[in-house]
């Protein structure tokens, strides 16, 4: 039975159903994806670079809607990436990460979020520094004294002068990162002696200050 003005009802219903199915297919094809990646990066590495630790690929999928804005999706994706990074055992294990690096490292462990092909966003980062693990006493150059309390990899010190002025600074007063006051003497920090030619490189690296 036809309408008085227009197309038959059956044809109208068929066209409406076709349009609805087409929009549904188009909507599924326009899904927006949240990606998240964990890596170790130095200051010169881009957000997409560094040593990859974990790639969660598709962390979440948003249905594209005229009511959802990209700003919201980026913010939500970033929060999801932070939560996933904090739950990942690899991210919370600096000792294991230093073993994986296997070399001196001074940078950050970072989680990076990205929505589709938009620019990546650093969701979370924690500084990480890895130093060679020392086994046994440190070998210092001639004239230097071994001291495990030295900052970072500087585990040797040598006398750099005597303080005659009174009162003396408290024992252990640092002189920047350069040295330390012990008693009435100023000591300079320095690195251990270089390994002899042909000696193997350290096999383990650990987190350090």
KOLTI-697000 format. One record per residue (C-alpha): residue in three letters; residue number from 1; x, y, z. Coordinates in Angstrom, 3 decimals. Layout:
REM KOLTI-697000
{rest: ALA&nr: NUM&X: X&Y: Y&Z: Z}
...
***
This chain:
REM KOLTI-697000
{rest: UNK&nr: 1&X: 0.000&Y: 0.000&Z: 0.000}
{rest: UNK&nr: 2&X: 1.491&Y: 3.347&Z: -1.007}
{rest: UNK&nr: 3&X: 1.462&Y: 6.585&Z: 0.930}
{rest: UNK&nr: 4&X: -0.579&Y: 9.430&Z: -0.468}
{rest: UNK&nr: 5&X: 2.510&Y: 11.529&Z: -1.118}
{rest: UNK&nr: 6&X: 5.822&Y: 9.731&Z: -1.417}
{rest: UNK&nr: 7&X: 7.219&Y: 6.217&Z: -1.636}
{rest: UNK&nr: 8&X: 5.619&Y: 2.956&Z: -0.521}
{rest: UNK&nr: 9&X: 6.088&Y: 2.190&Z: 3.204}
{rest: UNK&nr: 10&X: 8.027&Y: -0.999&Z: 2.436}
{rest: UNK&nr: 11&X: 10.523&Y: 0.932&Z: 0.326}
{rest: UNK&nr: 12&X: 10.896&Y: 3.667&Z: 2.986}
{rest: UNK&nr: 13&X: 11.574&Y: 1.053&Z: 5.673}
{rest: UNK&nr: 14&X: 14.100&Y: -0.726&Z: 3.447}
{rest: UNK&nr: 15&X: 16.004&Y: 2.492&Z: 2.745}
{rest: UNK&nr: 16&X: 16.049&Y: 3.403&Z: 6.454}
{rest: UNK&nr: 17&X: 17.374&Y: -0.039&Z: 7.404}
{rest: UNK&nr: 18&X: 20.095&Y: 0.146&Z: 4.745}
{rest: UNK&nr: 19&X: 21.225&Y: 3.572&Z: 5.979}
{rest: UNK&nr: 20&X: 21.284&Y: 2.381&Z: 9.579}
{rest: UNK&nr: 21&X: 23.383&Y: -0.675&Z: 8.733}
{rest: UNK&nr: 22&X: 25.727&Y: 1.465&Z: 6.671}
{rest: UNK&nr: 23&X: 26.231&Y: 3.902&Z: 9.543}
{rest: UNK&nr: 24&X: 26.894&Y: 1.004&Z: 11.935}
{rest: UNK&nr: 25&X: 29.542&Y: -0.450&Z: 9.643}
{rest: UNK&nr: 26&X: 31.109&Y: 2.991&Z: 9.214}
{rest: UNK&nr: 27&X: 31.095&Y: 3.506&Z: 13.002}
{rest: UNK&nr: 28&X: 32.886&Y: 0.195&Z: 13.578}
{rest: UNK&nr: 29&X: 35.458&Y: 1.165&Z: 10.966}
{rest: UNK&nr: 30&X: 36.124&Y: 4.487&Z: 12.703}
{rest: UNK&nr: 31&X: 36.970&Y: 3.160&Z: 16.163}
{rest: UNK&nr: 32&X: 39.649&Y: 5.150&Z: 18.001}
{rest: UNK&nr: 33&X: 42.451&Y: 3.160&Z: 19.637}
{rest: UNK&nr: 34&X: 44.573&Y: 3.928&Z: 22.699}
{rest: UNK&nr: 35&X: 48.137&Y: 2.573&Z: 22.607}
{rest: UNK&nr: 36&X: 50.652&Y: 2.375&Z: 25.472}
{rest: UNK&nr: 37&X: 54.371&Y: 1.563&Z: 25.472}
{rest: UNK&nr: 38&X: 57.047&Y: 1.228&Z: 28.165}
{rest: UNK&nr: 39&X: 60.669&Y: 1.968&Z: 27.301}
{rest: UNK&nr: 40&X: 63.971&Y: 3.148&Z: 28.736}
{rest: UNK&nr: 41&X: 65.004&Y: 6.431&Z: 27.169}
{rest: UNK&nr: 42&X: 67.861&Y: 8.895&Z: 27.469}
{rest: UNK&nr: 43&X: 67.458&Y: 12.633&Z: 27.067}
{rest: UNK&nr: 44&X: 68.131&Y: 12.473&Z: 23.318}
{rest: UNK&nr: 45&X: 65.647&Y: 9.682&Z: 22.551}
{rest: UNK&nr: 46&X: 62.272&Y: 10.665&Z: 21.051}
{rest: UNK&nr: 47&X: 59.071&Y: 9.507&Z: 22.747}
{rest: UNK&nr: 48&X: 58.875&Y: 6.654&Z: 20.251}
{rest: UNK&nr: 49&X: 62.519&Y: 5.605&Z: 20.773}
{rest: UNK&nr: 50&X: 64.620&Y: 4.076&Z: 23.524}
{rest: UNK&nr: 51&X: 64.979&Y: 0.482&Z: 24.628}
{rest: UNK&nr: 52&X: 61.531&Y: -1.113&Z: 24.526}
{rest: UNK&nr: 53&X: 60.507&Y: -2.986&Z: 27.663}
{rest: UNK&nr: 54&X: 56.832&Y: -3.609&Z: 26.993}
{rest: UNK&nr: 55&X: 54.354&Y: -2.691&Z: 24.281}
{rest: UNK&nr: 56&X: 50.735&Y: -3.148&Z: 25.294}
{rest: UNK&nr: 57&X: 49.573&Y: -2.533&Z: 21.709}
{rest: UNK&nr: 58&X: 45.836&Y: -1.752&Z: 21.857}
{rest: UNK&nr: 59&X: 45.210&Y: -0.754&Z: 25.454}
{rest: UNK&nr: 60&X: 41.640&Y: 0.454&Z: 24.879}
{rest: UNK&nr: 61&X: 39.239&Y: 1.085&Z: 21.989}
{rest: UNK&nr: 62&X: 36.782&Y: 3.999&Z: 21.904}
{rest: UNK&nr: 63&X: 33.647&Y: 4.013&Z: 19.760}
{rest: UNK&nr: 64&X: 33.788&Y: 7.109&Z: 17.601}
{rest: UNK&nr: 65&X: 30.958&Y: 9.438&Z: 18.506}
{rest: UNK&nr: 66&X: 30.161&Y: 13.077&Z: 17.738}
{rest: UNK&nr: 67&X: 29.969&Y: 13.605&Z: 21.510}
{rest: UNK&nr: 68&X: 33.527&Y: 12.381&Z: 22.189}
{rest: UNK&nr: 69&X: 36.367&Y: 14.823&Z: 21.689}
{rest: UNK&nr: 70&X: 39.995&Y: 13.926&Z: 20.971}
{rest: UNK&nr: 71&X: 41.141&Y: 15.884&Z: 24.040}
{rest: UNK&nr: 72&X: 39.095&Y: 13.623&Z: 26.311}
{rest: UNK&nr: 73&X: 40.370&Y: 10.469&Z: 24.624}
{rest: UNK&nr: 74&X: 44.013&Y: 11.539&Z: 24.908}
{rest: UNK&nr: 75&X: 43.553&Y: 12.359&Z: 28.587}
{rest: UNK&nr: 76&X: 41.760&Y: 9.081&Z: 29.270}
{rest: UNK&nr: 77&X: 44.354&Y: 7.087&Z: 27.307}
{rest: UNK&nr: 78&X: 47.149&Y: 8.775&Z: 29.271}
{rest: UNK&nr: 79&X: 45.522&Y: 7.856&Z: 32.583}
{rest: UNK&nr: 80&X: 45.029&Y: 4.258&Z: 31.460}
{rest: UNK&nr: 81&X: 48.692&Y: 4.084&Z: 30.396}
{rest: UNK&nr: 82&X: 49.852&Y: 5.416&Z: 33.783}
{rest: UNK&nr: 83&X: 47.754&Y: 2.830&Z: 35.610}
{rest: UNK&nr: 84&X: 49.000&Y: -0.020&Z: 33.437}
{rest: UNK&nr: 85&X: 52.647&Y: 1.062&Z: 33.837}
{rest: UNK&nr: 86&X: 52.358&Y: 1.186&Z: 37.629}
{rest: UNK&nr: 87&X: 50.864&Y: -2.312&Z: 37.644}
{rest: UNK&nr: 88&X: 53.532&Y: -3.816&Z: 35.399}
{rest: UNK&nr: 89&X: 56.255&Y: -5.690&Z: 37.339}
{rest: UNK&nr: 90&X: 58.920&Y: -4.732&Z: 34.777}
{rest: UNK&nr: 91&X: 58.289&Y: -1.029&Z: 35.311}
{rest: UNK&nr: 92&X: 58.592&Y: -1.287&Z: 39.106}
{rest: UNK&nr: 93&X: 61.804&Y: -3.357&Z: 39.070}
{rest: UNK&nr: 94&X: 64.805&Y: -1.043&Z: 38.471}
{rest: UNK&nr: 95&X: 67.240&Y: -3.845&Z: 39.316}
{rest: UNK&nr: 96&X: 65.780&Y: -6.061&Z: 36.595}
{rest: UNK&nr: 97&X: 65.778&Y: -3.168&Z: 34.131}
{rest: UNK&nr: 98&X: 69.472&Y: -2.445&Z: 34.777}
{rest: UNK&nr: 99&X: 70.278&Y: -6.104&Z: 34.150}
{rest: UNK&nr: 100&X: 68.339&Y: -5.913&Z: 30.894}
{rest: UNK&nr: 101&X: 70.219&Y: -2.764&Z: 29.787}
{rest: UNK&nr: 102&X: 73.593&Y: -4.395&Z: 30.508}
{rest: UNK&nr: 103&X: 75.548&Y: -1.125&Z: 30.268}
{rest: UNK&nr: 104&X: 75.893&Y: 2.210&Z: 32.094}
{rest: UNK&nr: 105&X: 72.643&Y: 4.114&Z: 31.733}
{rest: UNK&nr: 106&X: 71.419&Y: 7.505&Z: 32.912}
{rest: UNK&nr: 107&X: 67.911&Y: 8.309&Z: 31.728}
{rest: UNK&nr: 108&X: 64.328&Y: 7.417&Z: 32.552}
{rest: UNK&nr: 109&X: 61.860&Y: 4.576&Z: 32.436}
{rest: UNK&nr: 110&X: 58.811&Y: 6.005&Z: 30.767}
{rest: UNK&nr: 111&X: 55.326&Y: 5.051&Z: 29.657}
{rest: UNK&nr: 112&X: 54.110&Y: 6.718&Z: 26.464}
{rest: UNK&nr: 113&X: 50.461&Y: 6.924&Z: 25.405}
{rest: UNK&nr: 114&X: 49.171&Y: 7.524&Z: 21.881}
{rest: UNK&nr: 115&X: 45.695&Y: 7.820&Z: 20.359}
{rest: UNK&nr: 116&X: 45.639&Y: 6.547&Z: 16.771}
{rest: UNK&nr: 117&X: 48.112&Y: 8.499&Z: 14.623}
{rest: UNK&nr: 118&X: 48.183&Y: 11.546&Z: 16.891}
{rest: UNK&nr: 119&X: 51.478&Y: 12.628&Z: 18.496}
{rest: UNK&nr: 120&X: 52.553&Y: 10.454&Z: 21.463}
{rest: UNK&nr: 121&X: 52.273&Y: 11.787&Z: 25.004}
{rest: UNK&nr: 122&X: 54.601&Y: 10.907&Z: 27.894}
{rest: UNK&nr: 123&X: 52.206&Y: 9.448&Z: 30.457}
{rest: UNK&nr: 124&X: 54.647&Y: 8.621&Z: 33.244}
{rest: UNK&nr: 125&X: 58.374&Y: 8.570&Z: 33.876}
{rest: UNK&nr: 126&X: 60.827&Y: 7.775&Z: 36.673}
{rest: UNK&nr: 127&X: 64.581&Y: 8.525&Z: 36.513}
{rest: UNK&nr: 128&X: 66.789&Y: 5.443&Z: 36.241}
{rest: UNK&nr: 129&X: 70.550&Y: 5.234&Z: 36.542}
{rest: UNK&nr: 130&X: 72.527&Y: 2.002&Z: 36.148}
{rest: UNK&nr: 131&X: 76.166&Y: 1.509&Z: 37.160}
{rest: UNK&nr: 132&X: 78.550&Y: -1.444&Z: 36.965}
{rest: UNK&nr: 133&X: 78.248&Y: -3.746&Z: 39.944}
{rest: UNK&nr: 134&X: 81.533&Y: -3.892&Z: 41.856}
{rest: UNK&nr: 135&X: 82.638&Y: -7.208&Z: 43.257}
{rest: UNK&nr: 136&X: 85.084&Y: -6.963&Z: 46.127}
{rest: UNK&nr: 137&X: 87.229&Y: -3.929&Z: 46.956}
{rest: UNK&nr: 138&X: 87.553&Y: -1.110&Z: 44.454}
{rest: UNK&nr: 139&X: 90.945&Y: -0.735&Z: 42.798}
{rest: UNK&nr: 140&X: 92.011&Y: 2.930&Z: 42.983}
{rest: UNK&nr: 141&X: 94.839&Y: 4.744&Z: 41.184}
{rest: UNK&nr: 142&X: 98.097&Y: 5.349&Z: 43.060}
{rest: UNK&nr: 143&X: 97.672&Y: 8.021&Z: 45.739}
{rest: UNK&nr: 144&X: 93.925&Y: 7.454&Z: 46.060}
{rest: UNK&nr: 145&X: 92.025&Y: 5.662&Z: 48.844}
{rest: UNK&nr: 146&X: 89.084&Y: 3.336&Z: 48.286}
{rest: UNK&nr: 147&X: 85.810&Y: 4.615&Z: 49.806}
{rest: UNK&nr: 148&X: 82.490&Y: 2.900&Z: 49.085}
{rest: UNK&nr: 149&X: 80.614&Y: 6.003&Z: 50.304}
{rest: UNK&nr: 150&X: 81.655&Y: 8.045&Z: 47.274}
{rest: UNK&nr: 151&X: 78.871&Y: 9.455&Z: 45.068}
{rest: UNK&nr: 152&X: 77.780&Y: 7.440&Z: 42.025}
{rest: UNK&nr: 153&X: 80.733&Y: 5.629&Z: 40.479}
{rest: UNK&nr: 154&X: 83.327&Y: 7.825&Z: 42.263}
{rest: UNK&nr: 155&X: 84.530&Y: 5.339&Z: 44.863}
{rest: UNK&nr: 156&X: 88.076&Y: 6.661&Z: 45.374}
{rest: UNK&nr: 157&X: 89.261&Y: 9.777&Z: 47.208}
{rest: UNK&nr: 158&X: 92.532&Y: 11.622&Z: 47.701}
{rest: UNK&nr: 159&X: 93.640&Y: 14.335&Z: 50.094}
{rest: UNK&nr: 160&X: 93.329&Y: 17.729&Z: 48.448}
{rest: UNK&nr: 161&X: 94.235&Y: 20.038&Z: 51.327}
{rest: UNK&nr: 162&X: 94.156&Y: 20.811&Z: 55.043}
{rest: UNK&nr: 163&X: 91.806&Y: 23.232&Z: 56.790}
{rest: UNK&nr: 164&X: 93.524&Y: 25.518&Z: 59.275}
{rest: UNK&nr: 165&X: 90.609&Y: 27.858&Z: 59.986}
{rest: UNK&nr: 166&X: 88.442&Y: 27.293&Z: 63.054}
{rest: UNK&nr: 167&X: 85.761&Y: 26.235&Z: 63.613}
{rest: UNK&nr: 168&X: 85.942&Y: 23.308&Z: 61.218}
{rest: UNK&nr: 169&X: 82.895&Y: 22.261&Z: 59.147}
{rest: UNK&nr: 170&X: 81.028&Y: 19.206&Z: 60.453}
{rest: UNK&nr: 171&X: 82.703&Y: 15.940&Z: 59.536}
{rest: UNK&nr: 172&X: 81.294&Y: 14.620&Z: 56.246}
{rest: UNK&nr: 173&X: 80.356&Y: 18.031&Z: 54.836}
{rest: UNK&nr: 174&X: 80.149&Y: 17.637&Z: 51.029}
{rest: UNK&nr: 175&X: 82.028&Y: 19.999&Z: 48.743}
{rest: UNK&nr: 176&X: 79.424&Y: 19.911&Z: 45.990}
{rest: UNK&nr: 177&X: 79.833&Y: 16.636&Z: 44.120}
{rest: UNK&nr: 178&X: 83.581&Y: 17.248&Z: 43.934}
{rest: UNK&nr: 179&X: 84.691&Y: 16.163&Z: 47.388}
{rest: UNK&nr: 180&X: 84.090&Y: 15.928&Z: 51.107}
{rest: UNK&nr: 181&X: 85.436&Y: 17.280&Z: 54.398}
{rest: UNK&nr: 182&X: 86.729&Y: 14.616&Z: 56.779}
{rest: UNK&nr: 183&X: 88.107&Y: 16.009&Z: 60.005}
{rest: UNK&nr: 184&X: 90.417&Y: 18.861&Z: 59.080}
{rest: UNK&nr: 185&X: 91.115&Y: 17.580&Z: 55.561}
{rest: UNK&nr: 186&X: 89.400&Y: 18.150&Z: 52.226}
{rest: UNK&nr: 187&X: 89.205&Y: 15.068&Z: 50.028}
{rest: UNK&nr: 188&X: 88.500&Y: 14.901&Z: 46.303}
{rest: UNK&nr: 189&X: 86.326&Y: 12.126&Z: 44.839}
{rest: UNK&nr: 190&X: 87.573&Y: 10.185&Z: 41.824}
{rest: UNK&nr: 191&X: 86.803&Y: 7.086&Z: 39.736}
{rest: UNK&nr: 192&X: 88.351&Y: 3.634&Z: 40.234}
{rest: UNK&nr: 193&X: 91.434&Y: 2.645&Z: 38.276}
{rest: UNK&nr: 194&X: 90.830&Y: 1.607&Z: 34.680}
{rest: UNK&nr: 195&X: 90.579&Y: -2.106&Z: 34.081}
{rest: UNK&nr: 196&X: 93.742&Y: -3.695&Z: 32.689}
{rest: UNK&nr: 197&X: 93.876&Y: -4.226&Z: 28.944}
{rest: UNK&nr: 198&X: 92.064&Y: -7.395&Z: 27.980}
{rest: UNK&nr: 199&X: 90.022&Y: -7.525&Z: 31.154}
{rest: UNK&nr: 200&X: 86.404&Y: -8.456&Z: 30.647}
{rest: UNK&nr: 201&X: 83.642&Y: -5.897&Z: 31.096}
{rest: UNK&nr: 202&X: 81.413&Y: -6.125&Z: 34.162}
{rest: UNK&nr: 203&X: 78.669&Y: -8.676&Z: 33.674}
{rest: UNK&nr: 204&X: 76.084&Y: -6.990&Z: 35.892}
{rest: UNK&nr: 205&X: 74.706&Y: -3.475&Z: 36.244}
{rest: UNK&nr: 206&X: 72.677&Y: -2.220&Z: 39.182}
{rest: UNK&nr: 207&X: 70.663&Y: 0.901&Z: 40.030}
{rest: UNK&nr: 208&X: 72.788&Y: 3.683&Z: 41.480}
{rest: UNK&nr: 209&X: 72.353&Y: 7.263&Z: 42.657}
***
